[in-house]
């Protein structure tokens, strides 16, 4: 009887360690994804501001100014997409995976396998 209890505790500790490792992996992916998305957004905004600066404050030939207007118009769509990412409600894959992991842990702690 005591040996079965020890085995159950050992299995439970192993499951807890695996769950903690999965949570750490998900959290690390969230951090890397956030940093990558933040970096890309920063690059997009800086490029947009650079184009606006060139358009209004640089001395350019008319043909270059026309091309810059076209580039700026196309870049507005890119900037709108980046704004949608940050301010729109969304479900990240990491959030869904963490919820599934949490549900599985809750089921296991209630005795359901």
C-alpha positions in Angstrom: 0.0 0.0 0.0 2.8 2.4 0.9 4.6 1.6 -2.3 1.5 2.5 -4.4 1.2 5.8 -2.6 4.9 6.5 -3.4 4.4 5.6 -7.0 1.3 7.9 -7.2 3.3 10.8 -5.7 6.2 10.2 -8.0 3.8 10.2 -11.0 2.1 13.3 -9.8 5.5 15.1 -9.3 6.6 14.1 -12.8 3.3 15.4 -14.3 3.7 18.7 -12.4 7.3 19.1 -13.6 6.2 18.4 -17.2 3.3 20.9 -16.9 5.7 23.5 -15.5 8.1 22.9 -18.4 5.2 23.3 -20.9 4.1 26.6 -19.2 7.7 27.9 -19.4 7.9 27.0 -23.1 4.7 28.8 -23.8 5.8 31.8 -21.9 9.1 31.9 -23.7 7.4 31.8 -27.0 5.0 34.6 -26.0 8.0 36.8 -25.1 9.9 36.0 -28.3 6.7 36.6 -30.4 6.0 39.9 -28.6 9.6 41.1 -29.1 9.5 40.2 -32.8 6.1 41.9 -33.4 7.2 44.9 -31.4 10.4 45.2 -33.4 8.6 44.9 -36.7 6.0 47.5 -35.7 8.8 49.9 -34.7 10.5 49.4 -38.0 7.2 50.0 -39.9 6.5 53.2 -37.9 10.1 54.5 -38.4 9.9 53.8 -42.1 6.6 55.6 -42.4 8.0 58.7 -40.5 11.1 58.6 -42.7 8.9 58.7 -45.8 6.8 61.5 -44.5 10.0 63.4 -43.5 11.4 63.0 -47.0 8.1 64.1 -48.6 7.8 67.3 -46.6 11.3 68.3 -45.6 13.6 67.2 -48.3 14.4 68.8 -51.6 13.5 66.3 -54.3 12.9 66.3 -58.0 9.3 66.1 -59.1 9.7 62.6 -60.4 11.1 61.4 -57.1 8.3 63.2 -55.2 5.7 61.5 -57.3 7.3 58.1 -56.5 7.5 59.0 -52.9 3.8 59.8 -52.8 3.0 56.4 -54.3 5.2 54.7 -51.7 3.7 56.6 -48.9 0.1 55.7 -50.1 1.0 52.0 -50.2 2.7 52.2 -46.8 -0.4 53.6 -45.2 -2.0 50.1 -45.7 1.0 48.5 -43.9 0.7 50.9 -41.1 -3.1 50.2 -40.8 -2.4 46.5 -40.6 0.2 47.0 -37.8 -2.3 49.2 -35.9 -5.0 46.5 -36.3 -2.6 44.0 -34.8 -2.0 46.0 -31.6 -5.6 47.3 -31.1 -7.8 44.5 -32.4 -9.1 41.7 -30.1 -7.4 38.4 -31.0 -6.6 34.9 -29.9 -3.0 34.0 -30.1 -2.0 30.3 -30.5 -0.1 30.5 -27.3 -3.2 31.7 -25.4 -5.2 28.8 -26.8 -2.4 26.3 -25.9 -2.1 27.6 -22.4 -5.9 27.4 -21.9 -5.9 23.7 -23.1 -3.0 22.9 -20.8 -4.8 24.6 -17.9 -8.0 22.7 -18.6 -6.0 19.4 -18.8 -4.3 20.1 -15.4 -7.7 21.0 -13.9 -9.2 17.7 -15.1 -6.2 15.7 -13.8 -6.3 17.4 -10.4 -10.0 16.5 -10.1 -9.3 12.9 -10.7 -10.3 12.7 -14.4 -7.7 11.2 -16.7 
